[in-house]
Amino acid sequence: MKSKVQFRLRIYREDHIAVGPGKIALLEAIAETGSISAAAKQLGMSYRRAWVLVDEMNRALSAPAVQTATGGMHGGGTALTSVGQDLVKRYRAIESTARVAAAADIAALTRLLAP
């Protein structure tokens, strides 16, 4: 049986999660697809849920992480702002730093698991 180690960093603003693993995954999917709808589909969530998460993030940050453009000849689109790009980059850097710093302890803990 394989084991898996997963960091779950969450940053709260009052009682709400301002930044967490699900929101970061959503930002990455939006960056990849250029659409909240396509990102939601890729992550197996409803468009409504994705929109609520984006809205929560944008309200919690000093500047929006996601910018949307409506309609037009070729339809609308969604993109990460520089704040959104920086948020993803820094979140993933924290995960990586934590993983490296905790590597010996993680290895020791995993050795305690049943085979």
Jmol script that loads the backbone (N, CA, C; Angstrom):
load data "model"
ATOM      1  N   MET A   1       0.832  -1.172   0.000  1.00  0.00           N
ATOM      2  CA  MET A   1       0.000   0.000   0.000  1.00  0.00           C
ATOM      3  C   MET A   1       0.885   1.246   0.000  1.00  0.00           C
ATOM      4  N   LYS A   2       0.589   2.206  -0.876  1.00  0.00           N
ATOM      5  CA  LYS A   2       1.375   3.434  -0.971  1.00  0.00           C
ATOM      6  C   LYS A   2       0.881   4.459   0.033  1.00  0.00           C
ATOM      7  N   SER A   3       1.808   5.206   0.576  1.00  0.00           N
ATOM      8  CA  SER A   3       1.428   6.315   1.451  1.00  0.00           C
ATOM      9  C   SER A   3       1.607   7.619   0.688  1.00  0.00           C
ATOM     10  N   LYS A   4       0.945   8.649   1.171  1.00  0.00           N
ATOM     11  CA  LYS A   4       0.988   9.937   0.505  1.00  0.00           C
ATOM     12  C   LYS A   4       1.041  11.014   1.583  1.00  0.00           C
ATOM     13  N   VAL A   5       1.908  11.972   1.411  1.00  0.00           N
ATOM     14  CA  VAL A   5       2.015  13.094   2.328  1.00  0.00           C
ATOM     15  C   VAL A   5       1.469  14.317   1.609  1.00  0.00           C
ATOM     16  N   GLN A   6       0.592  15.041   2.289  1.00  0.00           N
ATOM     17  CA  GLN A   6      -0.029  16.196   1.659  1.00  0.00           C
ATOM     18  C   GLN A   6      -0.110  17.343   2.667  1.00  0.00           C
ATOM     19  N   PHE A   7       0.444  18.486   2.298  1.00  0.00           N
ATOM     20  CA  PHE A   7       0.342  19.678   3.130  1.00  0.00           C
ATOM     21  C   PHE A   7      -0.962  20.388   2.800  1.00  0.00           C
ATOM     22  N   ARG A   8      -1.618  20.920   3.805  1.00  0.00           N
ATOM     23  CA  ARG A   8      -2.902  21.587   3.623  1.00  0.00           C
ATOM     24  C   ARG A   8      -2.861  22.975   4.268  1.00  0.00           C
ATOM     25  N   LEU A   9      -2.050  23.854   3.743  1.00  0.00           N
ATOM     26  CA  LEU A   9      -1.939  25.210   4.255  1.00  0.00           C
ATOM     27  C   LEU A   9      -3.230  25.968   3.960  1.00  0.00           C
ATOM     28  N   ARG A  10      -3.772  26.594   4.991  1.00  0.00           N
ATOM     29  CA  ARG A  10      -4.952  27.440   4.837  1.00  0.00           C
ATOM     30  C   ARG A  10      -4.691  28.765   5.546  1.00  0.00           C
ATOM     31  N   ILE A  11      -5.060  29.829   4.906  1.00  0.00           N
ATOM     32  CA  ILE A  11      -4.957  31.152   5.511  1.00  0.00           C
ATOM     33  C   ILE A  11      -6.386  31.665   5.678  1.00  0.00           C
ATOM     34  N   TYR A  12      -6.721  31.969   6.930  1.00  0.00           N
ATOM     35  CA  TYR A  12      -8.071  32.417   7.241  1.00  0.00           C
ATOM     36  C   TYR A  12      -8.140  33.927   7.335  1.00  0.00           C
ATOM     37  N   ARG A  13      -9.234  34.456   6.921  1.00  0.00           N
ATOM     38  CA  ARG A  13      -9.581  35.860   7.144  1.00  0.00           C
ATOM     39  C   ARG A  13     -10.898  35.815   7.884  1.00  0.00           C
ATOM     40  N   GLU A  14     -10.827  36.149   9.157  1.00  0.00           N
ATOM     41  CA  GLU A  14     -11.946  35.962  10.071  1.00  0.00           C
ATOM     42  C   GLU A  14     -12.297  34.477  10.076  1.00  0.00           C
ATOM     43  N   ASP A  15     -13.531  34.106   9.776  1.00  0.00           N
ATOM     44  CA  ASP A  15     -13.935  32.693   9.828  1.00  0.00           C
ATOM     45  C   ASP A  15     -13.860  31.993   8.470  1.00  0.00           C
ATOM     46  N   HIS A  16     -13.458  32.703   7.437  1.00  0.00           N
ATOM     47  CA  HIS A  16     -13.457  32.135   6.091  1.00  0.00           C
ATOM     48  C   HIS A  16     -12.036  31.828   5.625  1.00  0.00           C
ATOM     49  N   ILE A  17     -11.924  30.771   4.836  1.00  0.00           N
ATOM     50  CA  ILE A  17     -10.620  30.438   4.242  1.00  0.00           C
ATOM     51  C   ILE A  17     -10.386  31.396   3.082  1.00  0.00           C
ATOM     52  N   ALA A  18      -9.399  32.270   3.236  1.00  0.00           N
ATOM     53  CA  ALA A  18      -9.058  33.221   2.175  1.00  0.00           C
ATOM     54  C   ALA A  18      -8.228  32.527   1.099  1.00  0.00           C
ATOM     55  N   VAL A  19      -7.299  31.670   1.542  1.00  0.00           N
ATOM     56  CA  VAL A  19      -6.418  30.939   0.631  1.00  0.00           C
ATOM     57  C   VAL A  19      -6.250  29.531   1.173  1.00  0.00           C
ATOM     58  N   GLY A  20      -6.424  28.565   0.304  1.00  0.00           N
ATOM     59  CA  GLY A  20      -6.249  27.172   0.701  1.00  0.00           C
ATOM     60  C   GLY A  20      -5.995  26.318  -0.522  1.00  0.00           C
ATOM     61  N   PRO A  21      -5.814  25.032  -0.318  1.00  0.00           N
ATOM     62  CA  PRO A  21      -5.456  24.150  -1.434  1.00  0.00           C
ATOM     63  C   PRO A  21      -6.494  24.099  -2.549  1.00  0.00           C
ATOM     64  N   GLY A  22      -7.756  24.119  -2.205  1.00  0.00           N
ATOM     65  CA  GLY A  22      -8.803  24.083  -3.233  1.00  0.00           C
ATOM     66  C   GLY A  22      -8.832  25.343  -4.074  1.00  0.00           C
ATOM     67  N   LYS A  23      -8.652  26.478  -3.415  1.00  0.00           N
ATOM     68  CA  LYS A  23      -8.664  27.745  -4.141  1.00  0.00           C
ATOM     69  C   LYS A  23      -7.424  27.886  -5.018  1.00  0.00           C
ATOM     70  N   ILE A  24      -6.299  27.397  -4.546  1.00  0.00           N
ATOM     71  CA  ILE A  24      -5.080  27.435  -5.357  1.00  0.00           C
ATOM     72  C   ILE A  24      -5.239  26.520  -6.579  1.00  0.00           C
ATOM     73  N   ALA A  25      -5.790  25.338  -6.373  1.00  0.00           N
ATOM     74  CA  ALA A  25      -6.041  24.425  -7.504  1.00  0.00           C
ATOM     75  C   ALA A  25      -6.983  25.071  -8.511  1.00  0.00           C
ATOM     76  N   LEU A  26      -7.988  25.787  -8.019  1.00  0.00           N
ATOM     77  CA  LEU A  26      -8.917  26.480  -8.911  1.00  0.00           C
ATOM     78  C   LEU A  26      -8.190  27.575  -9.700  1.00  0.00           C
ATOM     79  N   LEU A  27      -7.346  28.347  -9.033  1.00  0.00           N
ATOM     80  CA  LEU A  27      -6.572  29.375  -9.743  1.00  0.00           C
ATOM     81  C   LEU A  27      -5.698  28.752 -10.826  1.00  0.00           C
ATOM     82  N   GLU A  28      -5.056  27.638 -10.503  1.00  0.00           N
ATOM     83  CA  GLU A  28      -4.214  26.962 -11.505  1.00  0.00           C
ATOM     84  C   GLU A  28      -5.046  26.476 -12.688  1.00  0.00           C
ATOM     85  N   ALA A  29      -6.235  25.955 -12.416  1.00  0.00           N
ATOM     86  CA  ALA A  29      -7.104  25.481 -13.499  1.00  0.00           C
ATOM     87  C   ALA A  29      -7.617  26.647 -14.341  1.00  0.00           C
ATOM     88  N   ILE A  30      -7.915  27.766 -13.703  1.00  0.00           N
ATOM     89  CA  ILE A  30      -8.339  28.954 -14.454  1.00  0.00           C
ATOM     90  C   ILE A  30      -7.203  29.436 -15.354  1.00  0.00           C
ATOM     91  N   ALA A  31      -5.989  29.463 -14.822  1.00  0.00           N
ATOM     92  CA  ALA A  31      -4.830  29.879 -15.621  1.00  0.00           C
ATOM     93  C   ALA A  31      -4.649  28.955 -16.820  1.00  0.00           C
ATOM     94  N   GLU A  32      -4.882  27.675 -16.612  1.00  0.00           N
ATOM     95  CA  GLU A  32      -4.705  26.680 -17.684  1.00  0.00           C
ATOM     96  C   GLU A  32      -5.804  26.758 -18.740  1.00  0.00           C
ATOM     97  N   THR A  33      -7.042  26.942 -18.294  1.00  0.00           N
ATOM     98  CA  THR A  33      -8.176  26.865 -19.216  1.00  0.00           C
ATOM     99  C   THR A  33      -8.663  28.222 -19.721  1.00  0.00           C
ATOM    100  N   GLY A  34      -8.383  29.291 -18.977  1.00  0.00           N
ATOM    101  CA  GLY A  34      -8.872  30.612 -19.359  1.00  0.00           C
ATOM    102  C   GLY A  34     -10.349  30.808 -19.116  1.00  0.00           C
ATOM    103  N   SER A  35     -10.918  29.952 -18.236  1.00  0.00           N
ATOM    104  CA  SER A  35     -12.360  30.000 -18.015  1.00  0.00           C
ATOM    105  C   SER A  35     -12.708  29.430 -16.639  1.00  0.00           C
ATOM    106  N   ILE A  36     -13.592  30.112 -15.929  1.00  0.00           N
ATOM    107  CA  ILE A  36     -14.063  29.578 -14.644  1.00  0.00           C
ATOM    108  C   ILE A  36     -14.867  28.309 -14.889  1.00  0.00           C
ATOM    109  N   SER A  37     -15.698  28.324 -15.916  1.00  0.00           N
ATOM    110  CA  SER A  37     -16.530  27.166 -16.239  1.00  0.00           C
ATOM    111  C   SER A  37     -15.684  25.939 -16.567  1.00  0.00           C
ATOM    112  N   ALA A  38     -14.689  26.102 -17.423  1.00  0.00           N
ATOM    113  CA  ALA A  38     -13.823  24.979 -17.803  1.00  0.00           C
ATOM    114  C   ALA A  38     -12.985  24.523 -16.613  1.00  0.00           C
ATOM    115  N   ALA A  39     -12.543  25.475 -15.793  1.00  0.00           N
ATOM    116  CA  ALA A  39     -11.766  25.119 -14.601  1.00  0.00           C
ATOM    117  C   ALA A  39     -12.625  24.309 -13.630  1.00  0.00           C
ATOM    118  N   ALA A  40     -13.867  24.738 -13.446  1.00  0.00           N
ATOM    119  CA  ALA A  40     -14.786  24.013 -12.560  1.00  0.00           C
ATOM    120  C   ALA A  40     -14.995  22.595 -13.061  1.00  0.00           C
ATOM    121  N   LYS A  41     -15.214  22.463 -14.341  1.00  0.00           N
ATOM    122  CA  LYS A  41     -15.427  21.139 -14.945  1.00  0.00           C
ATOM    123  C   LYS A  41     -14.195  20.258 -14.740  1.00  0.00           C
ATOM    124  N   GLN A  42     -13.011  20.826 -14.962  1.00  0.00           N
ATOM    125  CA  GLN A  42     -11.765  20.085 -14.799  1.00  0.00           C
ATOM    126  C   GLN A  42     -11.599  19.582 -13.368  1.00  0.00           C
ATOM    127  N   LEU A  43     -12.074  20.368 -12.402  1.00  0.00           N
ATOM    128  CA  LEU A  43     -11.932  20.002 -10.988  1.00  0.00           C
ATOM    129  C   LEU A  43     -13.147  19.240 -10.443  1.00  0.00           C
ATOM    130  N   GLY A  44     -14.147  19.027 -11.280  1.00  0.00           N
ATOM    131  CA  GLY A  44     -15.326  18.271 -10.857  1.00  0.00           C
ATOM    132  C   GLY A  44     -16.230  19.037  -9.897  1.00  0.00           C
ATOM    133  N   MET A  45     -16.311  20.345 -10.078  1.00  0.00           N
ATOM    134  CA  MET A  45     -17.194  21.140  -9.228  1.00  0.00           C
ATOM    135  C   MET A  45     -18.150  21.933 -10.112  1.00  0.00           C
ATOM    136  N   SER A  46     -19.204  22.431  -9.519  1.00  0.00           N
ATOM    137  CA  SER A  46     -20.166  23.215 -10.283  1.00  0.00           C
ATOM    138  C   SER A  46     -19.589  24.595 -10.592  1.00  0.00           C
ATOM    139  N   TYR A  47     -20.106  25.199 -11.645  1.00  0.00           N
ATOM    140  CA  TYR A  47     -19.692  26.558 -11.985  1.00  0.00           C
ATOM    141  C   TYR A  47     -19.999  27.484 -10.823  1.00  0.00           C
ATOM    142  N   ARG A  48     -21.150  27.309 -10.207  1.00  0.00           N
ATOM    143  CA  ARG A  48     -21.567  28.165  -9.075  1.00  0.00           C
ATOM    144  C   ARG A  48     -20.550  28.079  -7.937  1.00  0.00           C
ATOM    145  N   ARG A  49     -20.138  26.867  -7.605  1.00  0.00           N
ATOM    146  CA  ARG A  49     -19.160  26.685  -6.521  1.00  0.00           C
ATOM    147  C   ARG A  49     -17.835  27.370  -6.874  1.00  0.00           C
ATOM    148  N   ALA A  50     -17.391  27.203  -8.101  1.00  0.00           N
ATOM    149  CA  ALA A  50     -16.145  27.839  -8.536  1.00  0.00           C
ATOM    150  C   ALA A  50     -16.268  29.358  -8.464  1.00  0.00           C
ATOM    151  N   TRP A  51     -17.397  29.887  -8.911  1.00  0.00           N
ATOM    152  CA  TRP A  51     -17.598  31.333  -8.881  1.00  0.00           C
ATOM    153  C   TRP A  51     -17.593  31.853  -7.438  1.00  0.00           C
ATOM    154  N   VAL A  52     -18.230  31.135  -6.527  1.00  0.00           N
ATOM    155  CA  VAL A  52     -18.253  31.530  -5.111  1.00  0.00           C
ATOM    156  C   VAL A  52     -16.824  31.551  -4.552  1.00  0.00           C
ATOM    157  N   LEU A  53     -16.032  30.534  -4.866  1.00  0.00           N
ATOM    158  CA  LEU A  53     -14.645  30.481  -4.378  1.00  0.00           C
ATOM    159  C   LEU A  53     -13.817  31.646  -4.920  1.00  0.00           C
ATOM    160  N   VAL A  54     -13.978  31.947  -6.202  1.00  0.00           N
ATOM    161  CA  VAL A  54     -13.263  33.072  -6.806  1.00  0.00           C
ATOM    162  C   VAL A  54     -13.697  34.375  -6.144  1.00  0.00           C
ATOM    163  N   ASP A  55     -14.983  34.532  -5.950  1.00  0.00           N
ATOM    164  CA  ASP A  55     -15.506  35.748  -5.333  1.00  0.00           C
ATOM    165  C   ASP A  55     -14.986  35.902  -3.899  1.00  0.00           C
ATOM    166  N   GLU A  56     -14.977  34.811  -3.130  1.00  0.00           N
ATOM    167  CA  GLU A  56     -14.443  34.846  -1.762  1.00  0.00           C
ATOM    168  C   GLU A  56     -12.974  35.279  -1.765  1.00  0.00           C
ATOM    169  N   MET A  57     -12.203  34.702  -2.682  1.00  0.00           N
ATOM    170  CA  MET A  57     -10.786  35.054  -2.771  1.00  0.00           C
ATOM    171  C   MET A  57     -10.604  36.514  -3.129  1.00  0.00           C
ATOM    172  N   ASN A  58     -11.307  36.956  -4.153  1.00  0.00           N
ATOM    173  CA  ASN A  58     -11.164  38.337  -4.611  1.00  0.00           C
ATOM    174  C   ASN A  58     -11.537  39.326  -3.505  1.00  0.00           C
ATOM    175  N   ARG A  59     -12.537  38.986  -2.701  1.00  0.00           N
ATOM    176  CA  ARG A  59     -12.954  39.873  -1.608  1.00  0.00           C
ATOM    177  C   ARG A  59     -11.952  39.865  -0.456  1.00  0.00           C
ATOM    178  N   ALA A  60     -11.277  38.747  -0.247  1.00  0.00           N
ATOM    179  CA  ALA A  60     -10.343  38.613   0.871  1.00  0.00           C
ATOM    180  C   ALA A  60      -8.995  39.268   0.589  1.00  0.00           C
ATOM    181  N   LEU A  61      -8.658  39.436  -0.664  1.00  0.00           N
ATOM    182  CA  LEU A  61      -7.344  39.968  -1.039  1.00  0.00           C
ATOM    183  C   LEU A  61      -7.387  41.484  -1.208  1.00  0.00           C
ATOM    184  N   SER A  62      -6.239  42.102  -1.132  1.00  0.00           N
ATOM    185  CA  SER A  62      -6.151  43.556  -1.309  1.00  0.00           C
ATOM    186  C   SER A  62      -6.440  43.963  -2.755  1.00  0.00           C
ATOM    187  N   ALA A  63      -6.219  43.048  -3.682  1.00  0.00           N
ATOM    188  CA  ALA A  63      -6.538  43.240  -5.097  1.00  0.00           C
ATOM    189  C   ALA A  63      -6.989  41.882  -5.641  1.00  0.00           C
ATOM    190  N   PRO A  64      -7.860  41.868  -6.648  1.00  0.00           N
ATOM    191  CA  PRO A  64      -8.392  40.598  -7.159  1.00  0.00           C
ATOM    192  C   PRO A  64      -7.309  39.647  -7.691  1.00  0.00           C
ATOM    193  N   ALA A  65      -7.560  38.352  -7.514  1.00  0.00           N
ATOM    194  CA  ALA A  65      -6.677  37.315  -8.047  1.00  0.00           C
ATOM    195  C   ALA A  65      -7.112  36.900  -9.449  1.00  0.00           C
ATOM    196  N   VAL A  66      -8.390  37.123  -9.742  1.00  0.00           N
ATOM    197  CA  VAL A  66      -8.976  36.682 -11.010  1.00  0.00           C
ATOM    198  C   VAL A  66      -9.699  37.861 -11.647  1.00  0.00           C
ATOM    199  N   GLN A  67      -9.518  37.981 -12.951  1.00  0.00           N
ATOM    200  CA  GLN A  67     -10.185  39.034 -13.711  1.00  0.00           C
ATOM    201  C   GLN A  67     -11.006  38.364 -14.801  1.00  0.00           C
ATOM    202  N   THR A  68     -12.253  38.787 -14.939  1.00  0.00           N
ATOM    203  CA  THR A  68     -13.114  38.210 -15.965  1.00  0.00           C
ATOM    204  C   THR A  68     -13.423  39.256 -17.034  1.00  0.00           C
ATOM    205  N   ALA A  69     -13.631  38.777 -18.254  1.00  0.00           N
ATOM    206  CA  ALA A  69     -14.046  39.632 -19.363  1.00  0.00           C
ATOM    207  C   ALA A  69     -15.319  39.022 -19.938  1.00  0.00           C
ATOM    208  N   THR A  70     -16.327  39.845 -20.124  1.00  0.00           N
ATOM    209  CA  THR A  70     -17.601  39.324 -20.609  1.00  0.00           C
ATOM    210  C   THR A  70     -17.684  39.380 -22.120  1.00  0.00           C
ATOM    211  N   GLY A  71     -18.488  38.450 -22.649  1.00  0.00           N
ATOM    212  CA  GLY A  71     -18.909  38.406 -24.033  1.00  0.00           C
ATOM    213  C   GLY A  71     -17.949  38.889 -25.093  1.00  0.00           C
ATOM    214  N   GLY A  72     -18.523  39.548 -26.074  1.00  0.00           N
ATOM    215  CA  GLY A  72     -17.723  40.011 -27.199  1.00  0.00           C
ATOM    216  C   GLY A  72     -17.810  39.037 -28.351  1.00  0.00           C
ATOM    217  N   MET A  73     -17.125  39.352 -29.413  1.00  0.00           N
ATOM    218  CA  MET A  73     -17.177  38.533 -30.621  1.00  0.00           C
ATOM    219  C   MET A  73     -16.677  37.104 -30.384  1.00  0.00           C
ATOM    220  N   HIS A  74     -15.656  36.949 -29.568  1.00  0.00           N
ATOM    221  CA  HIS A  74     -15.078  35.632 -29.326  1.00  0.00           C
ATOM    222  C   HIS A  74     -15.400  35.103 -27.933  1.00  0.00           C
ATOM    223  N   GLY A  75     -16.407  35.679 -27.308  1.00  0.00           N
ATOM    224  CA  GLY A  75     -16.785  35.245 -25.966  1.00  0.00           C
ATOM    225  C   GLY A  75     -15.903  35.896 -24.919  1.00  0.00           C
ATOM    226  N   GLY A  76     -16.226  35.629 -23.684  1.00  0.00           N
ATOM    227  CA  GLY A  76     -15.469  36.214 -22.581  1.00  0.00           C
ATOM    228  C   GLY A  76     -14.264  35.371 -22.251  1.00  0.00           C
ATOM    229  N   GLY A  77     -13.726  35.625 -21.120  1.00  0.00           N
ATOM    230  CA  GLY A  77     -12.579  34.851 -20.678  1.00  0.00           C
ATOM    231  C   GLY A  77     -12.225  35.230 -19.262  1.00  0.00           C
ATOM    232  N   THR A  78     -11.379  34.454 -18.686  1.00  0.00           N
ATOM    233  CA  THR A  78     -10.954  34.673 -17.314  1.00  0.00           C
ATOM    234  C   THR A  78      -9.450  34.470 -17.252  1.00  0.00           C
ATOM    235  N   ALA A  79      -8.786  35.323 -16.494  1.00  0.00           N
ATOM    236  CA  ALA A  79      -7.335  35.216 -16.362  1.00  0.00           C
ATOM    237  C   ALA A  79      -6.943  35.579 -14.940  1.00  0.00           C
ATOM    238  N   LEU A  80      -5.791  35.082 -14.541  1.00  0.00           N
ATOM    239  CA  LEU A  80      -5.250  35.472 -13.247  1.00  0.00           C
ATOM    240  C   LEU A  80      -4.602  36.836 -13.393  1.00  0.00           C
ATOM    241  N   THR A  81      -4.786  37.648 -12.388  1.00  0.00           N
ATOM    242  CA  THR A  81      -4.090  38.921 -12.328  1.00  0.00           C
ATOM    243  C   THR A  81      -2.672  38.646 -11.835  1.00  0.00           C
ATOM    244  N   SER A  82      -1.856  39.678 -11.764  1.00  0.00           N
ATOM    245  CA  SER A  82      -0.513  39.487 -11.219  1.00  0.00           C
ATOM    246  C   SER A  82      -0.600  39.046  -9.754  1.00  0.00           C
ATOM    247  N   VAL A  83      -1.616  39.505  -9.034  1.00  0.00           N
ATOM    248  CA  VAL A  83      -1.825  39.064  -7.643  1.00  0.00           C
ATOM    249  C   VAL A  83      -2.135  37.574  -7.612  1.00  0.00           C
ATOM    250  N   GLY A  84      -2.996  37.114  -8.503  1.00  0.00           N
ATOM    251  CA  GLY A  84      -3.336  35.694  -8.574  1.00  0.00           C
ATOM    252  C   GLY A  84      -2.136  34.834  -8.912  1.00  0.00           C
ATOM    253  N   GLN A  85      -1.336  35.285  -9.860  1.00  0.00           N
ATOM    254  CA  GLN A  85      -0.128  34.548 -10.240  1.00  0.00           C
ATOM    255  C   GLN A  85       0.851  34.480  -9.077  1.00  0.00           C
ATOM    256  N   ASP A  86       1.017  35.591  -8.386  1.00  0.00           N
ATOM    257  CA  ASP A  86       1.926  35.645  -7.242  1.00  0.00           C
ATOM    258  C   ASP A  86       1.419  34.751  -6.105  1.00  0.00           C
ATOM    259  N   LEU A  87       0.118  34.745  -5.901  1.00  0.00           N
ATOM    260  CA  LEU A  87      -0.501  33.916  -4.865  1.00  0.00           C
ATOM    261  C   LEU A  87      -0.194  32.439  -5.096  1.00  0.00           C
ATOM    262  N   VAL A  88      -0.397  31.966  -6.315  1.00  0.00           N
ATOM    263  CA  VAL A  88      -0.126  30.564  -6.660  1.00  0.00           C
ATOM    264  C   VAL A  88       1.359  30.260  -6.476  1.00  0.00           C
ATOM    265  N   LYS A  89       2.207  31.131  -6.996  1.00  0.00           N
ATOM    266  CA  LYS A  89       3.660  30.921  -6.921  1.00  0.00           C
ATOM    267  C   LYS A  89       4.125  30.827  -5.468  1.00  0.00           C
ATOM    268  N   ARG A  90       3.672  31.741  -4.637  1.00  0.00           N
ATOM    269  CA  ARG A  90       4.114  31.763  -3.236  1.00  0.00           C
ATOM    270  C   ARG A  90       3.530  30.591  -2.440  1.00  0.00           C
ATOM    271  N   TYR A  91       2.287  30.243  -2.714  1.00  0.00           N
ATOM    272  CA  TYR A  91       1.653  29.108  -2.028  1.00  0.00           C
ATOM    273  C   TYR A  91       2.429  27.824  -2.328  1.00  0.00           C
ATOM    274  N   ARG A  92       2.721  27.595  -3.600  1.00  0.00           N
ATOM    275  CA  ARG A  92       3.463  26.391  -3.994  1.00  0.00           C
ATOM    276  C   ARG A  92       4.892  26.423  -3.448  1.00  0.00           C
ATOM    277  N   ALA A  93       5.494  27.599  -3.351  1.00  0.00           N
ATOM    278  CA  ALA A  93       6.841  27.715  -2.774  1.00  0.00           C
ATOM    279  C   ALA A  93       6.823  27.358  -1.291  1.00  0.00           C
ATOM    280  N   ILE A  94       5.794  27.787  -0.575  1.00  0.00           N
ATOM    281  CA  ILE A  94       5.670  27.442   0.849  1.00  0.00           C
ATOM    282  C   ILE A  94       5.535  25.934   1.005  1.00  0.00           C
ATOM    283  N   GLU A  95       4.707  25.311   0.177  1.00  0.00           N
ATOM    284  CA  GLU A  95       4.553  23.854   0.233  1.00  0.00           C
ATOM    285  C   GLU A  95       5.893  23.158   0.001  1.00  0.00           C
ATOM    286  N   SER A  96       6.611  23.608  -0.997  1.00  0.00           N
ATOM    287  CA  SER A  96       7.891  22.994  -1.334  1.00  0.00           C
ATOM    288  C   SER A  96       8.902  23.166  -0.207  1.00  0.00           C
ATOM    289  N   THR A  97       8.984  24.361   0.341  1.00  0.00           N
ATOM    290  CA  THR A  97       9.899  24.635   1.447  1.00  0.00           C
ATOM    291  C   THR A  97       9.557  23.773   2.657  1.00  0.00           C
ATOM    292  N   ALA A  98       8.271  23.670   2.964  1.00  0.00           N
ATOM    293  CA  ALA A  98       7.833  22.859   4.107  1.00  0.00           C
ATOM    294  C   ALA A  98       8.167  21.386   3.891  1.00  0.00           C
ATOM    295  N   ARG A  99       7.956  20.910   2.663  1.00  0.00           N
ATOM    296  CA  ARG A  99       8.243  19.508   2.345  1.00  0.00           C
ATOM    297  C   ARG A  99       9.728  19.193   2.537  1.00  0.00           C
ATOM    298  N   VAL A 100      10.578  20.080   2.063  1.00  0.00           N
ATOM    299  CA  VAL A 100      12.031  19.887   2.196  1.00  0.00           C
ATOM    300  C   VAL A 100      12.433  19.960   3.668  1.00  0.00           C
ATOM    301  N   ALA A 101      11.929  20.971   4.373  1.00  0.00           N
ATOM    302  CA  ALA A 101      12.299  21.159   5.783  1.00  0.00           C
ATOM    303  C   ALA A 101      11.838  19.997   6.655  1.00  0.00           C
ATOM    304  N   ALA A 102      10.730  19.386   6.292  1.00  0.00           N
ATOM    305  CA  ALA A 102      10.171  18.309   7.106  1.00  0.00           C
ATOM    306  C   ALA A 102      10.504  16.914   6.572  1.00  0.00           C
ATOM    307  N   ALA A 103      11.357  16.814   5.573  1.00  0.00           N
ATOM    308  CA  ALA A 103      11.630  15.538   4.900  1.00  0.00           C
ATOM    309  C   ALA A 103      12.047  14.430   5.861  1.00  0.00           C
ATOM    310  N   ALA A 104      12.954  14.705   6.780  1.00  0.00           N
ATOM    311  CA  ALA A 104      13.420  13.668   7.711  1.00  0.00           C
ATOM    312  C   ALA A 104      12.288  13.205   8.616  1.00  0.00           C
ATOM    313  N   ASP A 105      11.500  14.133   9.128  1.00  0.00           N
ATOM    314  CA  ASP A 105      10.377  13.761   9.994  1.00  0.00           C
ATOM    315  C   ASP A 105       9.287  13.022   9.212  1.00  0.00           C
ATOM    316  N   ILE A 106       9.053  13.447   7.984  1.00  0.00           N
ATOM    317  CA  ILE A 106       8.066  12.755   7.143  1.00  0.00           C
ATOM    318  C   ILE A 106       8.513  11.319   6.888  1.00  0.00           C
ATOM    319  N   ALA A 107       9.789  11.140   6.581  1.00  0.00           N
ATOM    320  CA  ALA A 107      10.324   9.792   6.348  1.00  0.00           C
ATOM    321  C   ALA A 107      10.175   8.944   7.606  1.00  0.00           C
ATOM    322  N   ALA A 108      10.466   9.525   8.779  1.00  0.00           N
ATOM    323  CA  ALA A 108      10.342   8.787  10.034  1.00  0.00           C
ATOM    324  C   ALA A 108       8.887   8.410  10.297  1.00  0.00           C
ATOM    325  N   LEU A 109       7.974   9.322  10.048  1.00  0.00           N
ATOM    326  CA  LEU A 109       6.551   9.021  10.249  1.00  0.00           C
ATOM    327  C   LEU A 109       6.060   7.946   9.294  1.00  0.00           C
ATOM    328  N   THR A 110       6.489   8.015   8.051  1.00  0.00           N
ATOM    329  CA  THR A 110       6.032   7.022   7.074  1.00  0.00           C
ATOM    330  C   THR A 110       6.576   5.634   7.385  1.00  0.00           C
ATOM    331  N   ARG A 111       7.743   5.577   7.996  1.00  0.00           N
ATOM    332  CA  ARG A 111       8.267   4.271   8.398  1.00  0.00           C
ATOM    333  C   ARG A 111       7.430   3.658   9.504  1.00  0.00           C
ATOM    334  N   LEU A 112       6.665   4.446  10.217  1.00  0.00           N
ATOM    335  CA  LEU A 112       5.798   3.935  11.291  1.00  0.00           C
ATOM    336  C   LEU A 112       4.497   3.338  10.769  1.00  0.00           C
ATOM    337  N   LEU A 113       4.208   3.580   9.507  1.00  0.00           N
ATOM    338  CA  LEU A 113       2.976   3.054   8.910  1.00  0.00           C
ATOM    339  C   LEU A 113       3.109   1.553   8.654  1.00  0.00           C
ATOM    340  N   ALA A 114       1.995   0.875   8.732  1.00  0.00           N
ATOM    341  CA  ALA A 114       1.987  -0.559   8.430  1.00  0.00           C
ATOM    342  C   ALA A 114       2.258  -0.764   6.945  1.00  0.00           C
ATOM    343  N   PRO A 115       2.953  -1.864   6.612  1.00  0.00           N
ATOM    344  CA  PRO A 115       3.270  -2.123   5.193  1.00  0.00           C
ATOM    345  C   PRO A 115       2.018  -2.426   4.370  1.00  0.00           C
TER     346      PRO A 115
END
end "model"
wireframe off; spacefill off
backbone 0.3
color backbone group
